[in-house]
């Protein structure tokens, strides 16, 4: 074995290890491309982005972002009520 040759058992062990690594890689790829997994990843990313936009580094609401959004919501609600009242 000192001349660099390997026994059949060593070769077989290498093949088994390679096969196991390949199977794990294929399983991981199959998991990553599942539509449910993709949707869950994107939803989590969207939640993180929204939290970063509306909360400061201490987790407190950022009024400079929330106040204008609240004003828009109140304005749109008022317009909808006014239209409904006119008939």
N, C-alpha and C positions, 0 to 999 in steps of 0.2 A: 504494500500500500504506500510505501514511501516514494515510489516512482510516479505517483499521481493517478494511478488507476483506482477505480472504486469497485466495491463488491456489488453484486446484483441487489443485495439487501439495501445498501446505501442508496443506490439509484432508485429503487422502489420507494424508499422513505422520502426521497426528494420529490418524486412524482406525487406521492400522497399529500405532502405539504403544499406543493404547488397547486394541486387540485382543490385543496381546502381553501387556500387563499383566493383562487379564482372563483369558487362558489360563493365565498363571502362577498367578493367584489360584485358579482352579478346580482346577488340578493340586495346589496346596498343600492345599486343602480336601479333595480326594479322598484325598490321602495321610493327612491327620489323622483321617479317619473310618474308615479301614481297620481292621477288627478286630485284625489283627496289630499295627498301630501303636499302637492303644489299649492292648492287653495289654502291649506292651513298655514303654509310658510308665508304666502302672500298676505293673508289676514294678519298674521303676527307682525309682519313688516309694516303693514298699514297702521296697526295699533301703536307700534313703537314710534312711527313717524308722527302720528297725531299727538301722542303724549309729549313728544319733544317740542311740538309746535305750541301746545297749550299749557305746558307746565314748565316751571323753571328747574334749575338743577337741584332744588330742595324738594321737588314734587308739588310745589304750591302752584295754583292757577296763575297764569300770566294775564292780568287784566287788560293789558294793551292789545291782546289778541282776542280775548273772550268778549270784552265790551262791544267792539264794533260788530261782532257776529251776533250778539244778543240784540243790538239795535236793528240790524237787518231783519232778524226773525220777527221782532215786534212790528217793524214797518210792514213787512209782507203780511203779517196777520191782520193788521189794521186795514190794509188795502183789500184783503179778502173779505173781511167783515163789511166794509163799506160797499163793495160790489154786491154782496149778498143782500144787504139792506135795500139797495136800489131796485133789486128785483131782476 
